[in-house]
């Protein structure tokens, strides 16, 4: 029964994370297509978090639940594997070199699978918000979109990482400076 409830917990947590990702994607689509991103936009805001939440809960709840289900399944497989590996180590066979190599390879494959599923579901939610389609066709089209524009996505990801590091460094430096002034 514990495994059943643990899977339910993973699914509910993943559902709320996926709903949050869909809300952000829907609000971004609303902002972009309402013309508020233009330089000469004078119209009041048509972007609504409540509308994005309503779209996610009312129209796309099945797609969000399916994406959360995939994430929960992968997370549950990782937890079961770690549980079995820990039980095997408690028996006393943790010094075996083959066991260490196989365990390391399986952990790496499960980690890569987890990251891949989370990446594809996030991009599928963006496609769902853009095109109003179901999860499977959105995941399929987002996969091929990423494949066609791999250079653009990777360069945007690198620039985003650089900006994130600059932002974190600026926040740390300004916090340290303010702390020194206060002390």
Secondary structure, 3 states (H helix, E strand, C coil): CHHHHHHHHHHHHHHHHHHHHHHHHHHHHHHHHCCCCCCCCCCCCCCCHHHHHHHHHHHCHHHHHHHHHHHHHHHHHHHHHHHHHHHHHHHCCCCCHHHHHHHHHHHHHHHHHHHHHHHHHHHHHHHHHHHCCCHHHHHHHHHHHHHHCHHHHHHHHHHHHHHHHHHHHHHHHHHHHHHHHHC
